[in-house]
């Protein structure tokens, strides 16, 4: 389980692959607010959902 949710980290929701890549906006306790490319801003309870960190060499990262 990945637990270092700091603003700017890219993640995926394993149960919602169509949401795309998300960028952590904030994290307070087990609640992480993520802005997903296809689903907008969502608050995720990391006790329930094990978000997957996306590494920088992942070719599916959005290019800005």
N, CA, C and O atoms as a Maestro MAE file, in Angstrom:
{
 s_m_m2io_version
 :::
 2.0.0
}

f_m_ct {
 s_m_title
 :::
 protein
 m_atom[256] {
  # First column is atom index #
  i_m_mmod_type
  r_m_x_coord
  r_m_y_coord
  r_m_z_coord
  i_m_residue_number
  s_m_chain_name
  s_m_pdb_residue_name
  s_m_pdb_atom_name
  i_m_atomic_number
  :::
  1 25 0.842 -1.187 0.000 1 A "UNK " " N  " 7
  2 3 0.000 0.000 0.000 1 A "UNK " " CA " 6
  3 2 0.886 1.249 0.000 1 A "UNK " " C  " 6
  4 15 1.844 1.346 0.767 1 A "UNK " " O  " 8
  5 25 0.553 2.189 -0.863 2 A "UNK " " N  " 7
  6 3 1.283 3.451 -0.944 2 A "UNK " " CA " 6
  7 2 0.635 4.434 0.016 2 A "UNK " " C  " 6
  8 15 -0.579 4.635 -0.029 2 A "UNK " " O  " 8
  9 25 1.432 5.048 0.885 3 A "UNK " " N  " 7
  10 3 0.833 5.928 1.896 3 A "UNK " " CA " 6
  11 2 1.383 7.348 1.889 3 A "UNK " " C  " 6
  12 15 0.932 8.179 2.677 3 A "UNK " " O  " 8
  13 25 2.341 7.649 1.026 4 A "UNK " " N  " 7
  14 3 2.960 8.979 1.026 4 A "UNK " " CA " 6
  15 2 2.218 9.909 0.073 4 A "UNK " " C  " 6
  16 15 2.754 10.320 -0.956 4 A "UNK " " O  " 8
  17 25 0.972 10.235 0.433 5 A "UNK " " N  " 7
  18 3 0.153 11.082 -0.426 5 A "UNK " " CA " 6
  19 2 0.443 12.547 -0.120 5 A "UNK " " C  " 6
  20 15 -0.058 13.100 0.859 5 A "UNK " " O  " 8
  21 25 1.249 13.161 -0.960 6 A "UNK " " N  " 7
  22 3 1.565 14.577 -0.822 6 A "UNK " " CA " 6
  23 2 1.109 15.274 -2.102 6 A "UNK " " C  " 6
  24 15 1.078 14.656 -3.166 6 A "UNK " " O  " 8
  25 25 0.757 16.550 -2.008 7 A "UNK " " N  " 7
  26 3 0.319 17.266 -3.208 7 A "UNK " " CA " 6
  27 2 1.341 17.149 -4.346 7 A "UNK " " C  " 6
  28 15 2.548 17.299 -4.153 7 A "UNK " " O  " 8
  29 25 0.804 16.876 -5.535 8 A "UNK " " N  " 7
  30 3 1.648 16.758 -6.718 8 A "UNK " " CA " 6
  31 2 1.912 15.327 -7.161 8 A "UNK " " C  " 6
  32 15 2.286 15.094 -8.310 8 A "UNK " " O  " 8
  33 25 1.721 14.360 -6.253 9 A "UNK " " N  " 7
  34 3 1.960 12.956 -6.587 9 A "UNK " " CA " 6
  35 2 0.856 12.479 -7.536 9 A "UNK " " C  " 6
  36 15 -0.315 12.811 -7.350 9 A "UNK " " O  " 8
  37 25 1.235 11.703 -8.551 10 A "UNK " " N  " 7
  38 3 0.272 11.146 -9.493 10 A "UNK " " CA " 6
  39 2 -0.137 9.744 -9.053 10 A "UNK " " C  " 6
  40 15 0.695 8.938 -8.636 10 A "UNK " " O  " 8
  41 25 -1.443 9.469 -9.157 11 A "UNK " " N  " 7
  42 3 -1.997 8.181 -8.706 11 A "UNK " " CA " 6
  43 2 -3.050 7.684 -9.694 11 A "UNK " " C  " 6
  44 15 -3.518 8.413 -10.569 11 A "UNK " " O  " 8
  45 25 -3.402 6.404 -9.512 12 A "UNK " " N  " 7
  46 3 -4.526 5.788 -10.223 12 A "UNK " " CA " 6
  47 2 -5.458 5.181 -9.182 12 A "UNK " " C  " 6
  48 15 -5.023 4.741 -8.118 12 A "UNK " " O  " 8
  49 25 -6.750 5.165 -9.511 13 A "UNK " " N  " 7
  50 3 -7.735 4.460 -8.689 13 A "UNK " " CA " 6
  51 2 -7.895 3.083 -9.332 13 A "UNK " " C  " 6
  52 15 -8.405 2.986 -10.448 13 A "UNK " " O  " 8
  53 25 -7.467 2.008 -8.643 14 A "UNK " " N  " 7
  54 3 -7.494 0.677 -9.258 14 A "UNK " " CA " 6
  55 2 -8.894 0.192 -9.633 14 A "UNK " " C  " 6
  56 15 -9.030 -0.637 -10.532 14 A "UNK " " O  " 8
  57 25 -9.915 0.680 -8.980 15 A "UNK " " N  " 7
  58 3 -11.279 0.265 -9.279 15 A "UNK " " CA " 6
  59 2 -11.971 1.113 -10.328 15 A "UNK " " C  " 6
  60 15 -13.073 0.792 -10.772 15 A "UNK " " O  " 8
  61 25 -11.308 2.217 -10.729 16 A "UNK " " N  " 7
  62 3 -11.901 3.136 -11.699 16 A "UNK " " CA " 6
  63 2 -10.869 3.515 -12.762 16 A "UNK " " C  " 6
  64 15 -10.479 4.680 -12.843 16 A "UNK " " O  " 8
  65 25 -10.420 2.562 -13.575 17 A "UNK " " N  " 7
  66 3 -9.370 2.866 -14.553 17 A "UNK " " CA " 6
  67 2 -9.765 3.932 -15.577 17 A "UNK " " C  " 6
  68 15 -8.903 4.610 -16.137 17 A "UNK " " O  " 8
  69 25 -11.077 4.078 -15.819 18 A "UNK " " N  " 7
  70 3 -11.530 5.083 -16.775 18 A "UNK " " CA " 6
  71 2 -11.380 6.509 -16.249 18 A "UNK " " C  " 6
  72 15 -11.516 7.463 -17.015 18 A "UNK " " O  " 8
  73 25 -11.100 6.670 -14.949 19 A "UNK " " N  " 7
  74 3 -10.866 8.002 -14.407 19 A "UNK " " CA " 6
  75 2 -9.533 8.563 -14.870 19 A "UNK " " C  " 6
  76 15 -9.324 9.776 -14.834 19 A "UNK " " O  " 8
  77 25 -8.639 7.703 -15.301 20 A "UNK " " N  " 7
  78 3 -7.322 8.133 -15.764 20 A "UNK " " CA " 6
  79 2 -6.377 8.428 -14.615 20 A "UNK " " C  " 6
  80 15 -6.582 7.985 -13.485 20 A "UNK " " O  " 8
  81 25 -5.342 9.183 -14.929 21 A "UNK " " N  " 7
  82 3 -4.332 9.561 -13.941 21 A "UNK " " CA " 6
  83 2 -4.867 10.719 -13.114 21 A "UNK " " C  " 6
  84 15 -5.497 11.638 -13.638 21 A "UNK " " O  " 8
  85 25 -4.606 10.661 -11.818 22 A "UNK " " N  " 7
  86 3 -5.013 11.749 -10.932 22 A "UNK " " CA " 6
  87 2 -3.817 12.345 -10.231 22 A "UNK " " C  " 6
  88 15 -2.816 11.668 -9.996 22 A "UNK " " O  " 8
  89 25 -3.928 13.623 -9.896 23 A "UNK " " N  " 7
  90 3 -2.864 14.293 -9.153 23 A "UNK " " CA " 6
  91 2 -3.400 14.669 -7.780 23 A "UNK " " C  " 6
  92 15 -4.446 15.308 -7.659 23 A "UNK " " O  " 8
  93 25 -2.668 14.263 -6.748 24 A "UNK " " N  " 7
  94 3 -3.071 14.557 -5.376 24 A "UNK " " CA " 6
  95 2 -3.069 16.066 -5.164 24 A "UNK " " C  " 6
  96 15 -2.102 16.756 -5.488 24 A "UNK " " O  " 8
  97 25 -4.182 16.564 -4.609 25 A "UNK " " N  " 7
  98 3 -4.323 17.984 -4.290 25 A "UNK " " CA " 6
  99 2 -4.056 18.238 -2.809 25 A "UNK " " C  " 6
  100 15 -3.428 19.230 -2.438 25 A "UNK " " O  " 8
  101 25 -4.549 17.319 -1.967 26 A "UNK " " N  " 7
  102 3 -4.331 17.442 -0.522 26 A "UNK " " CA " 6
  103 2 -4.566 16.091 0.130 26 A "UNK " " C  " 6
  104 15 -5.210 15.208 -0.436 26 A "UNK " " O  " 8
  105 25 -4.028 15.952 1.334 27 A "UNK " " N  " 7
  106 3 -4.218 14.723 2.103 27 A "UNK " " CA " 6
  107 2 -4.332 15.075 3.576 27 A "UNK " " C  " 6
  108 15 -3.448 15.715 4.146 27 A "UNK " " O  " 8
  109 25 -5.442 14.646 4.191 28 A "UNK " " N  " 7
  110 3 -5.669 14.862 5.618 28 A "UNK " " CA " 6
  111 2 -6.086 13.525 6.204 28 A "UNK " " C  " 6
  112 15 -7.197 13.051 5.965 28 A "UNK " " O  " 8
  113 25 -5.196 12.924 6.968 29 A "UNK " " N  " 7
  114 3 -5.480 11.604 7.511 29 A "UNK " " CA " 6
  115 2 -5.638 10.602 6.379 29 A "UNK " " C  " 6
  116 15 -4.770 10.489 5.513 29 A "UNK " " O  " 8
  117 25 -6.750 9.875 6.389 30 A "UNK " " N  " 7
  118 3 -6.990 8.872 5.356 30 A "UNK " " CA " 6
  119 2 -7.754 9.438 4.155 30 A "UNK " " C  " 6
  120 15 -8.054 8.706 3.211 30 A "UNK " " O  " 8
  121 25 -8.065 10.724 4.187 31 A "UNK " " N  " 7
  122 3 -8.806 11.344 3.084 31 A "UNK " " CA " 6
  123 2 -7.845 12.096 2.159 31 A "UNK " " C  " 6
  124 15 -7.137 13.019 2.563 31 A "UNK " " O  " 8
  125 25 -7.856 11.657 0.904 32 A "UNK " " N  " 7
  126 3 -6.963 12.250 -0.097 32 A "UNK " " CA " 6
  127 2 -7.821 12.836 -1.204 32 A "UNK " " C  " 6
  128 15 -8.654 12.135 -1.779 32 A "UNK " " O  " 8
  129 25 -7.630 14.115 -1.511 33 A "UNK " " N  " 7
  130 3 -8.345 14.750 -2.610 33 A "UNK " " CA " 6
  131 2 -7.471 14.673 -3.845 33 A "UNK " " C  " 6
  132 15 -6.324 15.122 -3.849 33 A "UNK " " O  " 8
  133 25 -8.044 14.088 -4.908 34 A "UNK " " N  " 7
  134 3 -7.307 13.842 -6.136 34 A "UNK " " CA " 6
  135 2 -8.073 14.463 -7.301 34 A "UNK " " C  " 6
  136 15 -9.294 14.333 -7.383 34 A "UNK " " O  " 8
  137 25 -7.360 15.136 -8.198 35 A "UNK " " N  " 7
  138 3 -7.973 15.674 -9.402 35 A "UNK " " CA " 6
  139 2 -7.654 14.717 -10.548 35 A "UNK " " C  " 6
  140 15 -6.526 14.688 -11.042 35 A "UNK " " O  " 8
  141 25 -8.657 13.926 -10.975 36 A "UNK " " N  " 7
  142 3 -8.471 12.934 -12.035 36 A "UNK " " CA " 6
  143 2 -8.726 13.562 -13.394 36 A "UNK " " C  " 6
  144 15 -9.608 14.409 -13.538 36 A "UNK " " O  " 8
  145 25 -7.945 13.144 -14.402 37 A "UNK " " N  " 7
  146 3 -8.060 13.733 -15.736 37 A "UNK " " CA " 6
  147 2 -9.424 13.507 -16.370 37 A "UNK " " C  " 6
  148 15 -9.874 14.349 -17.148 37 A "UNK " " O  " 8
  149 25 -10.100 12.404 -16.067 38 A "UNK " " N  " 7
  150 3 -11.395 12.117 -16.692 38 A "UNK " " CA " 6
  151 2 -12.574 12.138 -15.726 38 A "UNK " " C  " 6
  152 15 -13.711 11.910 -16.140 38 A "UNK " " O  " 8
  153 25 -12.324 12.406 -14.448 39 A "UNK " " N  " 7
  154 3 -13.410 12.356 -13.462 39 A "UNK " " CA " 6
  155 2 -13.447 13.584 -12.559 39 A "UNK " " C  " 6
  156 15 -14.321 13.695 -11.699 39 A "UNK " " O  " 8
  157 25 -12.511 14.500 -12.746 40 A "UNK " " N  " 7
  158 3 -12.497 15.691 -11.912 40 A "UNK " " CA " 6
  159 2 -12.000 15.409 -10.511 40 A "UNK " " C  " 6
  160 15 -11.324 14.412 -10.258 40 A "UNK " " O  " 8
  161 25 -12.348 16.305 -9.606 41 A "UNK " " N  " 7
  162 3 -11.850 16.221 -8.235 41 A "UNK " " CA " 6
  163 2 -12.680 15.232 -7.430 41 A "UNK " " C  " 6
  164 15 -13.908 15.314 -7.385 41 A "UNK " " O  " 8
  165 25 -11.981 14.291 -6.793 42 A "UNK " " N  " 7
  166 3 -12.633 13.273 -5.967 42 A "UNK " " CA " 6
  167 2 -11.899 13.156 -4.645 42 A "UNK " " C  " 6
  168 15 -10.674 13.262 -4.591 42 A "UNK " " O  " 8
  169 25 -12.665 12.933 -3.568 43 A "UNK " " N  " 7
  170 3 -12.059 12.668 -2.272 43 A "UNK " " CA " 6
  171 2 -12.096 11.162 -2.049 43 A "UNK " " C  " 6
  172 15 -13.157 10.539 -2.097 43 A "UNK " " O  " 8
  173 25 -10.920 10.589 -1.803 44 A "UNK " " N  " 7
  174 3 -10.770 9.152 -1.676 44 A "UNK " " CA " 6
  175 2 -10.398 8.810 -0.235 44 A "UNK " " C  " 6
  176 15 -9.517 9.436 0.355 44 A "UNK " " O  " 8
  177 25 -11.078 7.810 0.323 45 A "UNK " " N  " 7
  178 3 -10.731 7.302 1.648 45 A "UNK " " CA " 6
  179 2 -9.731 6.171 1.434 45 A "UNK " " C  " 6
  180 15 -10.088 5.103 0.937 45 A "UNK " " O  " 8
  181 25 -8.480 6.409 1.812 46 A "UNK " " N  " 7
  182 3 -7.430 5.423 1.544 46 A "UNK " " CA " 6
  183 2 -7.512 4.193 2.446 46 A "UNK " " C  " 6
  184 15 -6.763 3.236 2.253 46 A "UNK " " O  " 8
  185 25 -8.408 4.209 3.422 47 A "UNK " " N  " 7
  186 3 -8.657 2.992 4.202 47 A "UNK " " CA " 6
  187 2 -9.460 2.014 3.345 47 A "UNK " " C  " 6
  188 15 -9.313 0.799 3.475 47 A "UNK " " O  " 8
  189 25 -10.307 2.553 2.470 48 A "UNK " " N  " 7
  190 3 -11.173 1.742 1.614 48 A "UNK " " CA " 6
  191 2 -10.527 1.461 0.258 48 A "UNK " " C  " 6
  192 15 -10.631 0.350 -0.262 48 A "UNK " " O  " 8
  193 25 -9.859 2.469 -0.315 49 A "UNK " " N  " 7
  194 3 -9.281 2.357 -1.648 49 A "UNK " " CA " 6
  195 2 -7.768 2.460 -1.568 49 A "UNK " " C  " 6
  196 15 -7.229 3.403 -0.988 49 A "UNK " " O  " 8
  197 25 -7.087 1.486 -2.154 50 A "UNK " " N  " 7
  198 3 -5.621 1.478 -2.177 50 A "UNK " " CA " 6
  199 2 -5.151 2.133 -3.476 50 A "UNK " " C  " 6
  200 15 -4.923 1.456 -4.478 50 A "UNK " " O  " 8
  201 25 -5.009 3.455 -3.441 51 A "UNK " " N  " 7
  202 3 -4.554 4.179 -4.628 51 A "UNK " " CA " 6
  203 2 -3.172 3.698 -5.042 51 A "UNK " " C  " 6
  204 15 -2.336 3.382 -4.196 51 A "UNK " " O  " 8
  205 25 -2.938 3.644 -6.355 52 A "UNK " " N  " 7
  206 3 -1.644 3.206 -6.877 52 A "UNK " " CA " 6
  207 2 -0.861 4.423 -7.347 52 A "UNK " " C  " 6
  208 15 -1.366 5.234 -8.123 52 A "UNK " " O  " 8
  209 25 0.372 4.547 -6.875 53 A "UNK " " N  " 7
  210 3 1.209 5.652 -7.322 53 A "UNK " " CA " 6
  211 2 1.650 5.402 -8.757 53 A "UNK " " C  " 6
  212 15 1.976 4.276 -9.134 53 A "UNK " " O  " 8
  213 25 1.654 6.469 -9.552 54 A "UNK " " N  " 7
  214 3 2.129 6.402 -10.925 54 A "UNK " " CA " 6
  215 2 3.542 6.957 -10.931 54 A "UNK " " C  " 6
  216 15 3.779 8.071 -10.464 54 A "UNK " " O  " 8
  217 25 4.475 6.185 -11.456 55 A "UNK " " N  " 7
  218 3 5.866 6.624 -11.477 55 A "UNK " " CA " 6
  219 2 6.109 7.593 -12.627 55 A "UNK " " C  " 6
  220 15 5.358 7.622 -13.602 55 A "UNK " " O  " 8
  221 25 7.168 8.383 -12.499 56 A "UNK " " N  " 7
  222 3 7.477 9.398 -13.500 56 A "UNK " " CA " 6
  223 2 7.787 8.805 -14.865 56 A "UNK " " C  " 6
  224 15 7.604 9.474 -15.882 56 A "UNK " " O  " 8
  225 25 8.255 7.558 -14.906 57 A "UNK " " N  " 7
  226 3 8.577 6.961 -16.201 57 A "UNK " " CA " 6
  227 2 7.376 6.262 -16.838 57 A "UNK " " C  " 6
  228 15 7.506 5.625 -17.883 57 A "UNK " " O  " 8
  229 25 6.209 6.384 -16.208 58 A "UNK " " N  " 7
  230 3 4.989 5.814 -16.780 58 A "UNK " " CA " 6
  231 2 4.602 6.633 -18.012 58 A "UNK " " C  " 6
  232 15 4.402 7.844 -17.916 58 A "UNK " " O  " 8
  233 25 4.499 5.985 -19.149 59 A "UNK " " N  " 7
  234 3 4.243 6.701 -20.398 59 A "UNK " " CA " 6
  235 2 2.823 7.239 -20.504 59 A "UNK " " C  " 6
  236 15 2.516 7.965 -21.450 59 A "UNK " " O  " 8
  237 25 1.937 6.897 -19.544 60 A "UNK " " N  " 7
  238 3 0.574 7.406 -19.615 60 A "UNK " " CA " 6
  239 2 0.395 8.699 -18.818 60 A "UNK " " C  " 6
  240 15 -0.725 9.193 -18.685 60 A "UNK " " O  " 8
  241 25 1.473 9.241 -18.294 61 A "UNK " " N  " 7
  242 3 1.359 10.509 -17.579 61 A "UNK " " CA " 6
  243 2 0.905 11.603 -18.538 61 A "UNK " " C  " 6
  244 15 1.355 11.653 -19.683 61 A "UNK " " O  " 8
  245 25 0.021 12.475 -18.079 62 A "UNK " " N  " 7
  246 3 -0.385 13.584 -18.947 62 A "UNK " " CA " 6
  247 2 0.805 14.513 -19.191 62 A "UNK " " C  " 6
  248 15 1.588 14.784 -18.281 62 A "UNK " " O  " 8
  249 25 0.929 14.987 -20.399 63 A "UNK " " N  " 7
  250 3 2.028 15.889 -20.749 63 A "UNK " " CA " 6
  251 2 1.514 17.313 -20.754 63 A "UNK " " C  " 6
  252 15 0.561 17.638 -21.462 63 A "UNK " " O  " 8
  253 25 2.145 18.152 -19.968 64 A "UNK " " N  " 7
  254 3 1.718 19.549 -19.869 64 A "UNK " " CA " 6
  255 2 2.726 20.449 -20.532 64 A "UNK " " C  " 6
  256 15 2.547 21.666 -20.554 64 A "UNK " " O  " 8
  :::
 }
 m_bond[255] {
  # First column is bond index #
  i_m_from
  i_m_to
  i_m_order
  :::
  1 1 2 1
  2 2 3 1
  3 3 4 2
  4 3 5 1
  5 5 6 1
  6 6 7 1
  7 7 8 2
  8 7 9 1
  9 9 10 1
  10 10 11 1
  11 11 12 2
  12 11 13 1
  13 13 14 1
  14 14 15 1
  15 15 16 2
  16 15 17 1
  17 17 18 1
  18 18 19 1
  19 19 20 2
  20 19 21 1
  21 21 22 1
  22 22 23 1
  23 23 24 2
  24 23 25 1
  25 25 26 1
  26 26 27 1
  27 27 28 2
  28 27 29 1
  29 29 30 1
  30 30 31 1
  31 31 32 2
  32 31 33 1
  33 33 34 1
  34 34 35 1
  35 35 36 2
  36 35 37 1
  37 37 38 1
  38 38 39 1
  39 39 40 2
  40 39 41 1
  41 41 42 1
  42 42 43 1
  43 43 44 2
  44 43 45 1
  45 45 46 1
  46 46 47 1
  47 47 48 2
  48 47 49 1
  49 49 50 1
  50 50 51 1
  51 51 52 2
  52 51 53 1
  53 53 54 1
  54 54 55 1
  55 55 56 2
  56 55 57 1
  57 57 58 1
  58 58 59 1
  59 59 60 2
  60 59 61 1
  61 61 62 1
  62 62 63 1
  63 63 64 2
  64 63 65 1
  65 65 66 1
  66 66 67 1
  67 67 68 2
  68 67 69 1
  69 69 70 1
  70 70 71 1
  71 71 72 2
  72 71 73 1
  73 73 74 1
  74 74 75 1
  75 75 76 2
  76 75 77 1
  77 77 78 1
  78 78 79 1
  79 79 80 2
  80 79 81 1
  81 81 82 1
  82 82 83 1
  83 83 84 2
  84 83 85 1
  85 85 86 1
  86 86 87 1
  87 87 88 2
  88 87 89 1
  89 89 90 1
  90 90 91 1
  91 91 92 2
  92 91 93 1
  93 93 94 1
  94 94 95 1
  95 95 96 2
  96 95 97 1
  97 97 98 1
  98 98 99 1
  99 99 100 2
  100 99 101 1
  101 101 102 1
  102 102 103 1
  103 103 104 2
  104 103 105 1
  105 105 106 1
  106 106 107 1
  107 107 108 2
  108 107 109 1
  109 109 110 1
  110 110 111 1
  111 111 112 2
  112 111 113 1
  113 113 114 1
  114 114 115 1
  115 115 116 2
  116 115 117 1
  117 117 118 1
  118 118 119 1
  119 119 120 2
  120 119 121 1
  121 121 122 1
  122 122 123 1
  123 123 124 2
  124 123 125 1
  125 125 126 1
  126 126 127 1
  127 127 128 2
  128 127 129 1
  129 129 130 1
  130 130 131 1
  131 131 132 2
  132 131 133 1
  133 133 134 1
  134 134 135 1
  135 135 136 2
  136 135 137 1
  137 137 138 1
  138 138 139 1
  139 139 140 2
  140 139 141 1
  141 141 142 1
  142 142 143 1
  143 143 144 2
  144 143 145 1
  145 145 146 1
  146 146 147 1
  147 147 148 2
  148 147 149 1
  149 149 150 1
  150 150 151 1
  151 151 152 2
  152 151 153 1
  153 153 154 1
  154 154 155 1
  155 155 156 2
  156 155 157 1
  157 157 158 1
  158 158 159 1
  159 159 160 2
  160 159 161 1
  161 161 162 1
  162 162 163 1
  163 163 164 2
  164 163 165 1
  165 165 166 1
  166 166 167 1
  167 167 168 2
  168 167 169 1
  169 169 170 1
  170 170 171 1
  171 171 172 2
  172 171 173 1
  173 173 174 1
  174 174 175 1
  175 175 176 2
  176 175 177 1
  177 177 178 1
  178 178 179 1
  179 179 180 2
  180 179 181 1
  181 181 182 1
  182 182 183 1
  183 183 184 2
  184 183 185 1
  185 185 186 1
  186 186 187 1
  187 187 188 2
  188 187 189 1
  189 189 190 1
  190 190 191 1
  191 191 192 2
  192 191 193 1
  193 193 194 1
  194 194 195 1
  195 195 196 2
  196 195 197 1
  197 197 198 1
  198 198 199 1
  199 199 200 2
  200 199 201 1
  201 201 202 1
  202 202 203 1
  203 203 204 2
  204 203 205 1
  205 205 206 1
  206 206 207 1
  207 207 208 2
  208 207 209 1
  209 209 210 1
  210 210 211 1
  211 211 212 2
  212 211 213 1
  213 213 214 1
  214 214 215 1
  215 215 216 2
  216 215 217 1
  217 217 218 1
  218 218 219 1
  219 219 220 2
  220 219 221 1
  221 221 222 1
  222 222 223 1
  223 223 224 2
  224 223 225 1
  225 225 226 1
  226 226 227 1
  227 227 228 2
  228 227 229 1
  229 229 230 1
  230 230 231 1
  231 231 232 2
  232 231 233 1
  233 233 234 1
  234 234 235 1
  235 235 236 2
  236 235 237 1
  237 237 238 1
  238 238 239 1
  239 239 240 2
  240 239 241 1
  241 241 242 1
  242 242 243 1
  243 243 244 2
  244 243 245 1
  245 245 246 1
  246 246 247 1
  247 247 248 2
  248 247 249 1
  249 249 250 1
  250 250 251 1
  251 251 252 2
  252 251 253 1
  253 253 254 1
  254 254 255 1
  255 255 256 2
  :::
 }
}
